[in-house]
């Protein structure tokens, strides 16, 4: 036990201590007690100074201090993250003893290791310490002028740390393969921003900017490399002669189909009511193109489909063929597992058959009957359950079907 008076002092040094575990106590005397009062204590360990030793002290979130002693000549100090096999050499030809303040690694579980002159023999290693990402890096993208002037795109990364990589490439690129088209590496301990400035390049599609370290992504952002074609639009017109064979002729015009090979675009026309009723046309980048089709009554949407199934221009419209108005539906009989419905054409219009659709959520409809009589029976239903029905009239021999009626709600009886 070593005791020292420390009145008026703020520090104290001890020399020639042996290796081992020590406890440090700070106490004071009081007039009211014969025993000293403990006011502070700490525990520390002194290494065996006859063998190589290395220790790490975490100073703050971003820095550490490494201490070493009894190190033979030509040795080197390396920070190692063994889970991901990351090796960061910090110093070579170490003095026998010393210390160094270093940037704290930002990911993983690390050790400070002293290697011998052969660079493979481990002479000493510290306890494990954690990396710390003190401030998340950020990505900013300036792509507003890619279709004017020099047609450049600028990607910046700020708050990066030494060894981080800013990579830019098409949507499915990998930071570890050649699909990265542009990249920059942080090679300084300062917080200068990484900047990539590059001309608008193919493919004209969705791109990603990623900040990574040793192949591990930290943050990312997306942007679109444009072909700089006009904004895509879709319009339509109907033939003036009305509904021939219960279908109306619709002409579609579009402009600004935005992509050329290999990013083919399509004009899509699809029914809001029948998932099987849709049309596709492969587009070119030419403006003012036209396509003409015949559509039965119903509600539709038209749009230009680009990469990754994105709809770039969207418009809804209704086809109303007055020759095939929807029939009325009357619920005739309700059981626990079946429902009987009757159809009646509007204004005594002719109908050769009826199409009946059913839904349980009013979002997804599917055909449950095609009847040539004006009555339909739907079975195999669940008891005490709500069902919705809609019907449309059809004519022969064209098999054209008109628009569907308003829905009718039916609740089956209890078992």
C-alpha positions in Angstrom: 0.0 0.0 0.0 1.3 3.4 -1.0 -0.1 6.5 0.7 0.5 10.1 -0.3 -0.7 13.5 0.9 -2.4 15.3 -2.1 -3.7 18.4 -0.5 -3.6 21.2 -3.0 -2.5 18.9 -5.9 -4.5 17.8 -9.0 -2.3 14.9 -10.1 0.2 12.3 -8.7 2.7 10.0 -10.3 4.0 6.6 -9.1 7.1 4.9 -10.5 8.6 1.4 -10.4 5.3 -0.3 -9.9 5.0 -4.0 -10.5 2.5 -5.6 -12.9 -0.9 -6.5 -11.6 -4.3 -5.1 -10.6 -4.5 -1.9 -8.5 -7.1 0.1 -6.6 -6.8 3.8 -6.2 -8.7 5.5 -3.4 -9.1 9.2 -2.5 -10.2 10.0 1.0 -10.3 12.9 3.4 -10.1 13.4 7.2 -12.9 15.1 9.1 -13.1 16.5 12.6 -16.3 14.6 13.3 -14.9 11.1 12.7 -11.7 9.3 13.6 -11.9 7.4 10.2 -11.1 8.8 6.8 -14.1 9.4 4.5 -13.8 7.8 1.0 -14.6 10.4 -1.7 -13.4 8.6 -4.9 -11.9 5.4 -6.2 -10.8 3.6 -9.4 -9.3 0.3 -10.5 -6.6 -0.2 -13.1 -4.2 -2.8 -14.3 -0.5 -2.5 -15.1 0.9 -4.8 -17.8 4.0 -6.9 -17.8 6.5 -4.6 -19.3 8.9 -7.4 -20.1 6.6 -8.7 -23.0 5.0 -6.7 -25.9 1.8 -5.0 -25.0 -0.8 -2.9 -26.7 -3.9 -1.2 -25.3 -6.6 1.1 -26.7 -8.4 4.0 -24.9 -11.6 5.4 -26.4 -11.1 9.2 -26.1 -14.5 10.2 -27.7 -16.9 9.1 -30.5 -14.4 9.8 -33.3 -10.9 9.2 -31.8 -9.0 6.5 -29.9 -5.5 6.5 -28.4 -3.2 3.4 -28.7 -0.4 2.7 -26.2 2.3 0.1 -26.8 5.4 -1.1 -24.9 8.3 -3.6 -25.1 7.9 -3.8 -28.9 10.9 -5.1 -30.9 12.2 -3.2 -33.9 10.6 -3.3 -37.4 7.2 -4.0 -35.9 3.9 -2.5 -37.2 0.6 -1.4 -35.7 -2.6 -2.5 -37.5 -6.3 -2.0 -36.6 -8.1 -5.2 -37.5 -11.9 -5.9 -37.9 -11.8 -9.7 -38.0 -15.5 -10.3 -38.9 -15.1 -8.5 -42.3 -11.3 -9.0 -42.7 -10.6 -5.3 -42.7 -6.9 -4.4 -42.0 -5.9 -0.7 -41.5 -2.2 -0.2 -41.1 -1.5 2.8 -38.8 2.3 2.8 -38.2 5.4 0.9 -39.1 8.9 0.6 -37.5 7.4 1.2 -34.1 9.5 2.5 -31.3 9.9 0.2 -28.3 7.1 2.1 -26.5 4.8 5.0 -27.4 1.3 6.1 -28.0 -0.7 7.5 -31.0 -4.1 9.2 -31.4 -6.0 7.7 -34.3 -9.4 8.2 -36.1 -11.8 5.7 -34.6 -13.1 3.1 -37.2 -16.8 3.5 -37.8 -18.1 0.0 -38.2 -17.6 -3.4 -36.6 -15.6 -4.9 -33.7 -11.9 -4.0 -33.7 -8.6 -4.8 -32.1 -5.2 -3.1 -32.2 -2.6 -5.7 -33.2 1.2 -5.4 -33.2 2.8 -7.6 -35.9 6.5 -8.6 -36.0 8.9 -7.8 -38.7 7.6 -10.7 -40.9 4.1 -9.0 -40.9 2.4 -12.2 -39.9 3.5 -12.9 -36.3 1.2 -11.4 -33.7 3.2 -9.9 -30.9 0.4 -8.3 -29.0 -3.3 -7.4 -29.3 -5.6 -5.2 -27.4 -9.1 -5.9 -26.0 -11.9 -5.6 -28.5 -13.4 -2.1 -29.0 -16.4 -1.0 -31.1 -16.4 1.2 -34.1 -18.6 4.3 -34.1 -20.3 6.1 -36.9 -20.5 9.5 -35.2 -22.4 11.3 -38.0 -24.2 9.6 -40.8 -22.9 10.6 -44.2 -25.4 12.3 -46.6 -25.9 12.3 -50.4 -27.1 15.3 -52.4 -27.9 15.0 -56.1 -28.2 17.8 -58.7 -29.8 16.5 -61.8 -32.0 19.5 -62.8 -29.7 20.6 -65.6 -29.0 17.3 -67.2 -31.2 18.3 -70.2 -29.7 21.8 -70.7 -26.3 23.4 -71.0 -23.5 20.9 -70.5 -26.0 18.2 -69.5 -24.1 17.3 -66.3 -25.2 15.4 -63.2 -23.5 16.2 -59.9 -23.5 13.8 -56.9 -22.0 14.9 -53.6 -21.3 13.0 -50.4 -20.7 14.9 -47.1 -19.7 13.7 -43.6 -17.7 10.7 -45.1 -14.8 9.2 -43.2 -11.5 7.8 -44.4 -11.9 4.8 -46.7 -15.6 5.4 -47.6 -16.5 5.2 -51.2 -19.2 7.1 -53.2 -20.4 5.0 -56.1 -23.0 5.8 -58.8 -24.5 3.4 -61.4 -27.8 2.0 -62.8 -30.5 0.8 -60.4 -29.2 -2.8 -60.1 -25.5 -2.0 -59.8 -23.3 -3.6 -57.1 -20.6 -1.7 -55.2 -18.3 -4.7 -55.6 -18.5 -5.2 -59.4 -17.7 -3.4 -62.6 -21.4 -2.2 -62.9 -20.4 0.9 -60.9 -19.9 3.6 -63.6 -18.5 6.4 -61.4 -16.8 6.3 -58.0 -14.7 8.4 -55.6 -12.8 7.4 -52.4 -12.3 9.5 -49.2 -8.5 9.4 -48.8 -8.2 12.2 -46.2 -9.2 12.5 -42.5 -10.8 15.9 -43.2 -14.5 16.2 -43.8 -14.3 17.5 -47.4 -17.2 16.4 -49.5 -16.7 13.8 -52.2 -18.0 15.1 -55.6 -18.8 13.2 -58.8 -19.6 15.3 -61.8 -20.4 13.4 -65.0 -22.3 13.9 -68.2 -25.8 12.4 -68.7 -25.1 8.8 -69.8 -27.0 5.7 -70.9 -28.9 3.8 -69.8 -31.7 6.3 -69.4 -33.3 4.7 -66.4 -33.3 4.8 -62.6 -29.8 5.2 -61.1 -28.5 4.9 -57.5 -25.8 6.7 -55.5 -24.4 4.7 -52.6 -21.9 5.5 -49.9 -20.2 2.2 -48.8 -17.2 0.9 -46.9 -15.4 -2.3 -47.8 -18.4 -3.3 -49.9 -20.9 -2.6 -47.1 -23.6 0.0 -48.0 -24.1 2.8 -45.4 -26.6 5.1 -47.1 -28.1 5.4 -50.7 -30.3 7.6 -52.8 -32.0 7.3 -56.2 -32.4 9.6 -59.3 -33.5 9.3 -62.9 -31.2 9.7 -65.8 -33.5 11.2 -68.4 -33.5 10.8 -72.2 -34.6 14.5 -72.2 -37.6 13.7 -74.4 -40.7 15.8 -74.0 -43.0 15.0 -71.0 -45.0 11.9 -72.0 -48.7 12.5 -72.6 -51.6 10.3 -73.7 -54.9 11.5 -75.3 -57.8 9.8 -77.0 -60.7 10.4 -79.3 -63.8 8.4 -80.2 -65.2 7.7 -83.6 -68.2 9.8 -84.4 -70.2 6.9 -85.8 -70.8 5.5 -82.3 -71.0 1.8 -81.3 -70.6 -0.7 -84.1 -71.0 -4.3 -82.8 -71.3 -2.9 -79.3 -67.8 -1.5 -79.4 -66.6 2.0 -80.0 -63.5 2.9 -82.0 -60.9 4.8 -79.9 -57.9 6.5 -81.3 -54.9 7.1 -79.0 -52.2 9.7 -79.5 -49.1 10.1 -77.4 -46.0 12.2 -77.3 -42.7 12.0 -75.6 -42.3 8.3 -75.2 -39.2 8.8 -73.1 -36.9 5.9 -73.8 -35.2 4.3 -76.8 -33.5 0.9 -77.0 -32.7 -0.9 -74.7 -35.3 0.7 -72.5 -38.5 -0.1 -74.5 -41.7 1.7 -73.5 -45.3 0.7 -74.1 -48.7 2.3 -74.5 -51.0 0.4 -72.1 -54.8 0.5 -72.3 -56.5 -1.5 -69.6 -60.0 -2.0 -68.3 -60.7 -1.0 -64.7 -63.3 -3.7 -64.4 -61.9 -6.7 -66.3 -58.3 -7.6 -65.5 -58.1 -9.7 -68.7 -59.0 -6.8 -70.9 -55.8 -4.9 -71.7 -53.7 -3.9 -74.8 -50.0 -3.1 -75.3 -48.2 -1.2 -78.1 -44.4 -0.9 -78.3 -43.5 2.8 -78.6 -40.7 4.7 -80.3 -39.4 8.1 -79.2 -41.4 9.8 -82.0 -44.0 12.3 -81.0 -47.5 12.3 -82.4 -47.9 8.6 -82.9 -51.4 7.1 -83.1 -53.0 3.7 -82.3 -56.6 2.8 -83.0 -58.6 0.0 -81.3 -62.3 -0.9 -80.6 -63.4 -1.1 -77.0 -66.6 -2.4 -75.4 -68.4 -0.3 -72.8 -66.7 0.3 -69.5 -64.1 2.5 -67.7 -60.4 2.3 -68.8 -57.1 3.9 -68.1 -54.3 4.6 -70.6 -50.7 5.2 -69.9 -47.1 5.0 -71.0 -45.2 2.3 -69.2 -41.4 2.8 -68.7 -38.7 1.0 -66.9 -39.5 -1.1 -63.7 -43.2 -1.1 -64.7 -43.5 2.7 -63.9 -46.5 4.4 -65.5 -45.2 7.7 -66.8 -48.4 9.2 -68.3 -51.8 8.3 -66.9 -55.4 9.1 -68.0 -58.8 7.6 -67.3 -61.7 7.5 -69.7 -65.1 5.9 -70.2 -66.5 4.1 -73.2 -70.4 4.2 -73.2 -72.0 2.1 -75.9 -75.7 3.0 -75.7 -76.7 -0.2 -77.5 -75.7 -2.4 -74.6 -76.8 -0.8 -71.3 -76.3 -2.8 -68.2 -79.3 -5.0 -67.0 -81.0 -4.6 -63.6 -80.4 -7.4 -61.0 -83.0 -8.8 -58.7 -82.2 -11.1 -55.8 -84.7 -14.0 -56.1 -83.5 -16.4 -53.4 -80.8 -16.4 -50.7 -79.6 -19.5 -48.8 -76.7 -20.2 -46.6 -74.4 -21.4 -49.4 -76.1 -20.2 -52.6 -77.8 -17.2 -54.2 -80.3 -17.0 -57.1 -80.4 -13.8 -59.2 -82.6 -12.6 -62.1 -81.6 -10.2 -64.9 -83.8 -7.8 -66.8 -82.6 -5.7 -69.8 -83.1 -1.9 -69.6 -85.7 -0.3 -72.0 -86.6 -3.8 -73.5 -83.2 -3.9 -75.2 -82.2 -7.2 -76.6 -79.6 -9.3 -74.7 -78.5 -12.8 -75.9 -76.6 -13.7 -72.7 -75.5 -12.2 -69.4 -72.1 -12.1 -67.6 -72.2 -12.1 -63.8 -69.2 -11.0 -61.7 -68.8 -11.5 -58.0 -66.6 -9.9 -55.3 -66.1 -10.0 -51.5 -64.2 -6.7 -51.2 -65.5 -4.7 -54.2 -61.8 -4.4 -55.4 -61.3 -7.7 -57.2 -64.1 -9.0 -59.3 -64.2 -12.4 -61.1 -66.7 -14.0 -63.5 -68.9 -16.6 -61.8 -71.5 -17.2 -64.5 -72.3 -16.7 -68.2 -76.0 -17.4 -68.6 -78.2 -17.5 -71.7 -81.3 -17.4 -69.6 -82.2 -14.4 -67.5 -81.5 -16.2 -64.2 -78.3 -17.4 -62.5 -77.6 -19.5 -59.5 -74.3 -19.1 -57.6 -73.3 -21.8 -55.1 -70.5 -23.0 -52.8 -70.7 -19.7 -50.8 -69.8 -19.3 -47.2 -72.7 -18.9 -44.7 -73.4 -15.5 -43.0 -71.0 -13.7 -45.5 -71.4 -10.6 -47.6 -71.1 -10.9 -51.4 -71.4 -8.3 -54.2 -72.7 -8.9 -57.7 -72.6 -7.0 -61.0 -74.0 -8.0 -64.4 -73.6 -7.0 -68.1 -75.5 -7.8 -71.2 -74.0 -9.5 -74.3 -75.0 -10.0 -77.9 -74.3 -12.7 -80.5 -72.6 -13.6 -82.8 -70.0 -11.0 -81.9 -70.0 -12.0 -78.2 -69.6 -8.3 -77.3 -70.3 -7.4 -73.7 -71.6 -4.0 -72.5 -70.8 -2.1 -69.3 -71.5 -3.7 -65.9 -74.4 -2.7 -63.6 -74.2 -1.1 -60.2 -73.3 -3.7 -57.6 -75.9 -5.5 -55.5 -75.0 -6.6 -52.0 -76.2 -10.0 -50.7 -75.6 -11.6 -47.3 -75.9 -15.3 -47.1 -78.0 -16.9 -44.3 -76.5 -18.5 -41.2 -75.9 -22.3 -41.4 
